[in-house]
Amino acid sequence: MTGDTGTRDVLAIMELLLTAEIFNRNEELNINDLHPRCREFFGAGSGGSPEVKRPLIVSEGAIKKVLDTPDAVYQAVRANPFVSYEEFGQRLSLPSLDTAAGWFLKKGGEERVGENPVLAYFFDGKDGVTVRYRDVRAKNRRFEDTREYVEAKVSRIIGESEEMREARDLIIISAPNEVEFTVEKLVCTPRQEETIKKIGVALEHRDFLKRHGIYEFGRLLFVGPPGTGKTSLALAMSRALHMPVLEVRLAMVTSQYLGETSKNIDRIFDLAKKIAPCILFIDEFDFVAKTRVSDDHGAMKRAVNMLLKNIDQISFVKNGVLLIGATNHPRILDEAAWRRFDEVVEFPLPDREMRQAILEKVAATIECDCDFADLAARTEGFSGSDLRMMMKEAVMSALMEDRHRVGPVDIEQGLLRAEERNVIRTGR
């Protein structure tokens, strides 16, 4: 064992020992105080349960199996006088917590303290330590945002109900941690930013709103051309608000046996209420209008009326379900559909300033020789999706020539591909 690698490996084991000792001594700490790497090591959250069984144990076998630690590193940890070893069970512990904690800081462990809420809880307020427990915990990934937790919750709900299982098969459920998009990665209009903030405030003050009977809140309609970020923002709100998102495509739901369509819609809304707090995202909402003006199937019309009735009865304040409908064709929605929503949020094609901001965000981690202001001026009429696709093609152009730096020629290639795609799509 030599150099920085050895020190890093020793600190990793010491972090686990300190975490176990502090966590076991403080009953107020819970699974959201454990850093994800500690949850994995201790098996916390297995089976989707947020309960953590005490005491947390650090054993020789677990260290070698989970961390794949060289024996020299393990022996270096055991050699410390403040580390106790129990032959029965081959367990390590820290009888002298303060001594071990002081050693951990001197050896460069402060960075890990800044990532681990359990350690921050212990070190908060001690001389020479600048981290604060509240700040570190706020940045830690919540267990309730993980796929394991959401899947376990859904499984319990649908376990004994055939109707709920059928509803589950008609939707896509994503845990907040699974969502790729974040609000920080998107370029939003001031109106969109205000909507996100307003929903966050309502979530924080749901009890207040409930006490005062303010229920007409949390039914949003996103309108705008394709590629302007309606789906991206709905998904990003899942991460920002720490709520799973349930995606529904009406065309898929209503493609089932006609007599079952109304029941399916009822079941989906019931499932959302049981999973709540959550986001119920209904894409292609214009399907409602297309069905209402068609004379083909009376059963389909009844299904759409059932959908509108369910929207009437859903409430973010009462049920914890944030409903978001999205449409590319707002003009074909009739008054009956419009009045179901509390707020309409527009997603226009980005102006020049927004296009430049989108390009800069997309290329933020790429080495790129590009005049983004000039490129923004040349891409009038492009959606955010068009701009991302253009930059992807530029990156691929560079990679095809075994380069990681994107140059002007690559940008031109990306622009050409985007324009060709738009010509094919519009037929012009």
DAUR-V128922 format. One record per residue. N is the residue number from 0. RES is the residue in one small letter. PHI is phi in degrees with one decimal (none if undefined). Layout:
BEGIN
n = <N N>
res = <RES RES>
phi = <PHI PHI>
END
This chain:
BEGIN
n = <0 1 2 3 4 5 6 7 8 9 10 11 12 13 14 15 16 17 18 19 20 21 22 23 24 25 26 27 28 29 30 31 32 33 34 35 36 37 38 39 40 41 42 43 44 45 46 47 48 49 50 51 52 53 54 55 56 57 58 59 60 61 62 63 64 65 66 67 68 69 70 71 72 73 74 75 76 77 78 79 80 81 82 83 84 85 86 87 88 89 90 91 92 93 94 95 96 97 98 99 100 101 102 103 104 105 106 107 108 109 110 111 112 113 114 115 116 117 118 119 120 121 122 123 124 125 126 127 128 129 130 131 132 133 134 135 136 137 138 139 140 141 142 143 144 145 146 147 148 149 150 151 152 153 154 155 156 157 158 159 160 161 162 163 164 165 166 167 168 169 170 171 172 173 174 175 176 177 178 179 180 181 182 183 184 185 186 187 188 189 190 191 192 193 194 195 196 197 198 199 200 201 202 203 204 205 206 207 208 209 210 211 212 213 214 215 216 217 218 219 220 221 222 223 224 225 226 227 228 229 230 231 232 233 234 235 236 237 238 239 240 241 242 243 244 245 246 247 248 249 250 251 252 253 254 255 256 257 258 259 260 261 262 263 264 265 266 267 268 269 270 271 272 273 274 275 276 277 278 279 280 281 282 283 284 285 286 287 288 289 290 291 292 293 294 295 296 297 298 299 300 301 302 303 304 305 306 307 308 309 310 311 312 313 314 315 316 317 318 319 320 321 322 323 324 325 326 327 328 329 330 331 332 333 334 335 336 337 338 339 340 341 342 343 344 345 346 347 348 349 350 351 352 353 354 355 356 357 358 359 360 361 362 363 364 365 366 367 368 369 370 371 372 373 374 375 376 377 378 379 380 381 382 383 384 385 386 387 388 389 390 391 392 393 394 395 396 397 398 399 400 401 402 403 404 405 406 407 408 409 410 411 412 413 414 415 416 417 418 419 420 421 422 423 424 425 426 427>
res = <m t g d t g t r d v l a i m e l l l t a e i f n r n e e l n i n d l h p r c r e f f g a g s g g s p e v k r p l i v s e g a i k k v l d t p d a v y q a v r a n p f v s y e e f g q r l s l p s l d t a a g w f l k k g g e e r v g e n p v l a y f f d g k d g v t v r y r d v r a k n r r f e d t r e y v e a k v s r i i g e s e e m r e a r d l i i i s a p n e v e f t v e k l v c t p r q e e t i k k i g v a l e h r d f l k r h g i y e f g r l l f v g p p g t g k t s l a l a m s r a l h m p v l e v r l a m v t s q y l g e t s k n i d r i f d l a k k i a p c i l f i d e f d f v a k t r v s d d h g a m k r a v n m l l k n i d q i s f v k n g v l l i g a t n h p r i l d e a a w r r f d e v v e f p l p d r e m r q a i l e k v a a t i e c d c d f a d l a a r t e g f s g s d l r m m m k e a v m s a l m e d r h r v g p v d i e q g l l r a e e r n v i r t g r>
phi = <none -141.2 64.6 -64.1 -61.8 -62.2 -62.0 -62.4 -68.2 -63.9 -62.8 -62.0 -70.9 -64.8 -59.9 -63.8 -63.1 -65.0 -59.9 -61.6 -63.8 -68.7 -62.8 -66.0 -85.0 -127.0 -64.0 -72.1 -77.2 -134.9 -61.0 -77.7 -90.5 -86.7 -63.9 -50.6 -68.4 -76.0 -58.7 -63.2 -63.6 -87.3 72.0 -72.2 89.0 -63.8 80.0 83.3 -86.3 -80.1 -74.2 -111.9 -80.8 -94.4 -84.2 -72.0 -124.2 -110.7 -111.1 -59.5 -63.0 -66.4 -60.1 -71.8 -79.2 -79.5 -90.9 52.3 -82.4 -60.0 -61.0 -63.5 -67.4 -58.9 -66.4 -63.9 -67.3 -64.0 -71.7 -66.9 -65.3 -89.3 -99.5 -100.9 -124.3 -105.4 -58.6 -72.1 89.4 50.1 -102.9 -107.8 -151.5 -127.3 -59.9 -105.0 -63.1 -61.9 -63.9 -64.5 -66.3 -62.6 -61.2 -59.9 -67.6 -63.6 -86.8 100.0 -86.5 -63.1 -60.9 -69.7 -61.8 -71.8 -110.0 -110.8 -59.3 -63.2 -65.9 -62.5 -59.1 -73.5 -85.3 -54.4 88.4 -79.9 -57.5 82.3 -109.2 -97.5 -71.7 -121.6 -54.3 -59.6 -67.2 -67.1 -65.5 -63.6 -86.7 -71.6 -65.7 -72.1 -64.1 -65.8 -89.8 -87.4 -62.1 -58.4 -67.0 -63.7 -63.0 -65.1 -63.6 -64.0 -60.5 -64.8 -69.7 -90.6 -50.5 -110.9 -125.7 -63.2 -63.1 -67.6 -65.1 -65.6 -64.7 -60.0 -70.7 -99.7 -130.7 -107.8 -107.4 -123.2 -73.5 -52.5 -70.3 -81.8 -73.5 -74.5 -77.9 -127.5 -59.5 -65.4 -84.1 -97.3 -108.4 -106.4 -76.6 -55.3 -65.8 -66.1 -63.0 -63.4 -62.9 -59.7 -63.8 -64.7 -64.9 -60.9 -65.6 -63.6 -63.6 -67.9 -115.9 -58.0 -63.1 -62.5 -62.3 -66.1 -60.9 -97.8 67.8 -96.1 -104.0 -79.9 -157.2 94.9 -118.1 -108.3 -117.7 -93.0 -126.6 161.4 -63.3 -57.9 81.4 -97.2 103.1 -63.4 -67.6 -58.9 -70.1 -59.1 -69.7 -62.9 -64.5 -58.6 -69.5 -65.6 -99.5 59.4 -131.2 -64.0 -114.1 -108.8 -94.9 -123.6 -113.0 -59.7 -60.5 -72.0 -63.9 -84.6 -87.4 -76.8 -55.2 -55.1 -66.3 -93.7 -60.8 -61.0 -65.6 -60.4 -63.1 -57.0 -64.7 -62.3 -68.0 -63.9 -64.3 -60.1 -65.0 -74.8 -79.2 -43.7 -73.7 -159.1 -107.7 -105.1 -106.1 -106.3 -84.5 55.0 -66.4 -63.5 -56.9 -60.6 -65.9 -62.0 -75.4 -66.6 -91.8 -90.1 -101.8 -68.5 -135.4 -64.3 -64.3 -66.2 -64.1 -63.6 -65.4 -66.3 -62.5 -64.7 -60.7 -63.3 -64.3 -64.5 -63.0 -56.8 -90.4 -86.8 -149.3 -61.9 -71.0 -76.0 -100.9 77.0 -108.5 -89.8 -95.1 -126.5 -102.5 -132.7 -144.8 -90.6 -131.2 -63.6 -67.9 -91.5 -77.1 -87.6 -61.4 -61.6 -76.1 -58.5 -72.6 -74.3 -102.8 -76.6 -140.8 -113.7 -113.1 -86.7 -122.3 -77.9 -61.5 -66.2 -78.3 -59.2 -63.7 -67.1 -63.2 -64.1 -64.0 -64.6 -60.2 -66.6 -70.8 -62.5 -95.5 -59.4 -105.6 -112.0 -73.7 -145.2 -95.1 -150.0 -91.0 -65.0 -63.4 -66.5 -65.8 -62.8 -67.0 -87.6 -115.7 -59.1 90.1 -77.5 -85.9 -60.9 -63.9 -59.9 -66.8 -65.6 -64.8 -61.4 -69.0 -61.8 -64.9 -65.0 -63.2 -64.1 -60.3 -68.0 -65.5 -61.6 -106.1 60.7 -119.4 -104.3 -103.1 -89.2 -111.6 -55.9 -63.6 -66.8 -60.2 -62.3 -64.3 -63.8 -62.9 -62.1 -63.8 -65.7 -66.4 -61.0 -64.1 -65.9 -64.6 -64.9 -67.9 -92.4 75.1 -125.2>
END
